[in-house]
Amino acid sequence: MKKTVLITGGTGLVGKSLSQLLVNKGYQVSILSRKPKKETEEIRYFQWDVEKGIIDDSCIDNVDFIIHLAGENVAKSRWTARRKRQILESRTRSTELLHQLLSQKEHRVKAFISSSATGYYGTTNSTKIFEESDPVGKDFLASVCSDWEAAVDAIKKLEIRTAKLRTGVVLAKEKSALQKMLPPFSIGLGAALGGGKQYFSWIHIEDLCRLYLNAIEHTSLEGSFNAVVGDAITNDMLGSAISKKLRRPYFMPNLPSFLFHFLFGEMAVILLKGSQISADKIKKEGFVFKYNTLEKALDNLLG
């Protein structure tokens, strides 16, 4: 009998790729979505509405694992007070809704694997290499990740194994941050952002999906793990690598920080700040990155 994985946010960038990987590996996939799509033999859909606190309680019937990816895109629009609330509550309230269901209904869920973000450590330019044992940061994204992970930890108290993957920038062929960067580089007008020395913590989407699969299949994976490659790539180095791969010049002056503050307000920190994030903990668990260098990732995504 196939094991079943329930995915929230299953229609997003990561969710689509992860669903396909799980199907290829022989899992039955169920997806919680605000707008369910047509079901296939391998993928079923269930409806929920986090804002209204509504969830189809049959979604956890015969489910062995839950992968929680749901959450508003932090880079979709300026961080107004309303937008900040949406970013936070889309994560905490969705987790709380799942916790409520798991605590009230009989189930066989063995593990709850949740997305989180490297923003947990704070969005800052620093030479420090952050590890999972480091304390939470003090800015908006850090507070979001802290509250999000606290909601996940409540599920652990239900005697369900929990793991949190603190994810960096996901590089993919379509609808990813990388694709949004490409237009100016493709015509030779690419440039570093701000000082250009801010670190860029990333992971190839295929490796991220493999990490979620790994978290399902290895019962030793519990607690928080950084889901990044762990190399010391700066924004300037990223721009240079993209230009080289596209065979375009890379000579434009850095785009000034004030421009991004003007365009994006507080959200500009996502582009202008970044620290090194360690991948040592997940590597010690035996995980091997297929795309362990930026060159390999760009060869695959831009080749």
PyMOL commands that set and color helices and strands:
alter all, ss='L'
color gray80, all
select helices_A, chain A and resi 13-24+57-60+81-104+118-121+140-156+177-186+205-217+235-246+257-272+280-284+294-302
alter helices_A, ss='H'
color red, helices_A
select strands_A, chain A and resi 4-8+28-33+43-49+54-55+65-68+111-117+126-130+161-167+169-171+202-204+223-227+275-277
alter strands_A, ss='S'
color yellow, strands_A
deselect
rebuild
show_as cartoon
